[in-house]
């Protein structure tokens, strides 16, 4: 009986050792496959963009690039802020309060891509048509945006999106 008990212990040890080696081998094969799915270093570098707004004068708009997309930064005038805040939400196809779109009412930060077909709306330059509400105008299909980037007229289904951003100082915005 002692011989069969010793054989059982030996068989149990071989099974445990084989299973352990199989799990370790599977992990060694799986790790590189999983790790290669992580974003590359150049992609990670594009996650955030910092921009100094101190050079953007009142009434001026600038375009910066974040994740390969244009981002509009507008230093709004007092009149533009008042117009954006006084809009009746019932008049908007995609109702959104101006205060929810800006962390600082003077500066509006938006992704400058029309929500209809991905065009870049006009309105950044002083000579560009700004649409009926003084914001942005997409000439491809006639979408009009107001001074808060909200859709007011045209086929665009929603407002210009506001990217995640924060003020890391009084004059620097981090987007992303």
Secondary structure, 3 states (H helix, E strand, C coil): CHHHHHHHHHHHHHHHHHHHHHHHHHHHHHHHHHHCCCCCHHHHHCCCEEEEHHHCCCCCEEEEEECCEEEEEEECCHHHHHHHHCCCHHHCCCCCCHHHHCCECCEEEEECCCCCCCCCCECCCCCCCCCCCEEEEECCCCEEEECCCCEEECCCCCCCCCCCEEECCCCEEEEC
